[in-house]
Amino acid sequence: MTMRPLFSVRIRRSGERALAPAATPAAARGFSLVEVLAALAIFAMAFIVILSTYANILNSYEGIRRSRDADEDVKFARAALLAEPDIQKAQDGDEFDSTDDRHVRWSSTIEPSDTIADLFSVAFECEITTAGQNNSEPEKVTETFMVL
């Protein structure tokens, strides 16, 4: 096997020497069509994977935002329950409109404890509906806690 030089020395007519690219076979000059298509296919698959990952991240952020907003609504409803001095009104509950076209309805069941005076068991129920999603089920949150 003989090695071909990358450059060959050619003598110009004026007597000066110049470096010129050596003659190479046609296959070594560039990429074949199959190689270009294979590289393009690999690039396309990598692009699809990156794009789907980005879409999943955006969906996760949206889910976290909705969950955080719903948690804030439940906290507000729970605070309204704990601020209500009348037990009957607290059991009947209330409803209010929240941000982003959400409607919150809450109610509770309050029962006195058998063992300790002035200790109550509270079953708190909260339903959150979104105005644009009439056909979907409302998000329901149920909590049980003790109140002194």
C-alpha positions in Angstrom: 0.0 0.0 0.0 1.5 3.3 -1.0 0.8 6.6 0.6 -0.2 9.5 -1.6 1.0 12.9 -0.6 -1.5 15.6 0.3 0.4 18.2 -1.7 2.7 17.9 -4.6 5.2 20.4 -5.7 4.8 21.7 -9.2 7.1 24.0 -11.0 5.6 27.0 -12.7 6.8 28.2 -16.0 8.5 31.2 -14.5 10.6 28.8 -12.4 8.9 29.3 -9.1 7.7 26.4 -7.1 4.2 26.3 -5.8 2.2 23.8 -3.6 -0.8 22.3 -5.4 -3.3 19.8 -4.0 -2.4 16.3 -4.9 -4.7 14.4 -7.2 -7.2 12.3 -5.2 -9.7 9.7 -6.2 -13.3 10.8 -6.8 -14.6 8.9 -3.7 -12.3 10.8 -1.3 -13.4 14.3 -2.4 -16.8 14.5 -0.5 -19.7 12.7 1.1 -21.8 10.3 -0.8 -25.6 10.7 -1.0 -26.2 7.8 1.4 -23.9 9.4 4.0 -25.7 12.7 3.7 -29.1 11.1 4.0 -28.0 9.0 7.1 -26.7 12.2 8.8 -29.9 14.0 8.0 -32.0 11.1 9.4 -29.9 11.2 12.6 -30.3 14.9 12.9 -34.1 14.7 12.4 -34.5 12.0 15.1 -32.4 14.1 17.5 -34.5 17.1 16.7 -37.8 15.2 17.3 -36.5 13.9 20.7 -35.4 17.4 21.8 -38.7 18.9 20.6 -40.9 16.3 22.4 -38.8 16.8 25.6 -39.4 20.5 25.4 -43.2 20.0 24.9 -43.3 17.7 28.0 -41.5 20.3 30.0 -44.0 23.0 29.0 -46.9 20.6 29.9 -45.3 20.0 33.3 -45.0 23.7 34.0 -48.7 24.2 33.0 -49.8 21.3 35.3 -47.7 22.7 38.2 -49.2 26.2 37.6 -52.8 24.8 37.7 -52.1 22.7 40.8 -50.6 25.7 42.5 -53.6 27.9 41.7 -56.0 25.2 42.9 -54.0 24.9 46.2 -54.3 28.6 46.7 -58.1 28.4 46.2 -58.3 25.5 48.7 -56.2 27.5 51.2 -58.5 30.5 50.8 -61.6 28.4 51.3 -60.1 26.7 54.4 -59.3 30.1 55.8 -62.9 31.2 55.2 -64.1 28.1 57.1 -61.8 28.7 60.0 -62.8 32.4 60.2 -66.5 31.6 60.3 -67.8 31.9 63.9 -71.2 30.3 63.3 -71.0 26.5 63.1 -74.2 26.2 61.0 -72.8 28.7 58.4 -69.5 26.9 58.4 -71.3 23.6 57.7 -73.4 25.1 54.9 -70.2 26.5 53.3 -69.9 29.2 50.8 -68.8 29.8 47.2 -66.7 32.4 45.4 -65.2 33.1 42.1 -61.4 32.9 41.9 -58.9 34.0 39.3 -58.7 32.5 35.8 -62.4 31.9 35.6 -62.5 29.3 38.4 -65.5 28.9 40.7 -64.9 27.5 44.2 -67.6 25.9 46.3 -66.9 24.5 49.8 -68.7 22.9 52.7 -67.9 21.1 55.8 -69.1 18.6 58.4 -68.3 19.5 62.0 -68.6 17.1 64.8 -67.6 17.5 68.4 -65.1 15.2 69.9 -66.3 12.6 72.5 -63.1 12.8 74.7 -62.0 16.4 74.8 -64.2 19.4 75.3 -64.1 22.2 72.6 -62.3 19.9 70.2 -64.1 19.4 66.8 -63.5 17.0 63.9 -63.9 18.9 60.6 -64.4 17.2 57.2 -63.7 19.9 54.7 -64.9 19.5 51.1 -63.9 21.9 48.3 -64.9 21.8 44.6 -63.2 23.8 42.0 -64.7 24.2 38.5 -63.2 26.1 35.5 -65.7 28.1 33.4 -64.3 27.0 30.1 -64.5 23.3 30.9 -68.2 22.7 31.4 -68.1 19.0 30.4 -65.3 18.0 32.7 -65.6 16.9 36.3 -64.8 19.6 39.0 -61.6 19.1 41.0 -62.6 17.9 44.4 -60.4 18.2 47.5 -61.4 16.6 50.8 -59.5 17.2 54.1 -60.1 16.1 57.6 -58.6 17.9 60.5 -59.2 18.8 64.2 -60.0 22.3 65.4 -59.9 23.5 68.9 
